[in-house]
Amino acid sequence: MYNIIDLELNSWPSKRAIGIVEIGIVEMNTDFELTRTVSKLVRPDVGYLTEATATLTGIAPEDILSADKLDIIIARLIKESFFNKRVVVAWGTDYDTIQRDVHSLVLHPFDVINAQVLYSIRTNRSPTTRISLSQASTECGIPFVGNKHRALDDAIQTAKIFKYMMDQRVEPENE
């Protein structure tokens, strides 16, 4: 089983992240079929949503005020078996954030795959090449459905690219 996770981060215009504000999870079975999804807003430790994040995501600042903190959300997701015997897949910087902020809240270890690095390797690029989710979608011929920079929509898109890479068993063509 796989959990494809996308996080939306509360950021200043300088791109410095100051907490998670949304988590989206797509659960896939070993045949890479979607089995369930979850989307949760997260109240960041700073207690507010920056204007830059509100503009980018479309999340209303007042919605963050009624959201739970990350530790409470993760505890609920554990009870719902979202982290039991699963491999977590995340795109790019979300991988780093999961390693830093989520791993410590889950009581048992889990493996995390950086789908952005995997995609770079599968397309004969350096693993340090930062391909955006949007660019990878275009290269794979997978239209983006939903709202970019919303956690569940980005998680669904990451799941489609991950499935594409696993189904193809070959590298997408570089242009």
Buried (B, 14 or more C-beta within 10 A) or exposed (E): EBBBBBBBBBBEEEEEBBBBBBBBBBBBEEEBEBEEBBBBBBBBEEEBBBEBBBEBBEBEEEBBEEBBBBEBBBBEBBEEEBBEEBBBBBBBBBBEBBBEBBBEBBEEEBEBBBBBBBBBBBBEBEEEEEBEBEEBBEBBEBEBEEEBBBBBBBBBBBBBBBBBBBEEEEEBEEE
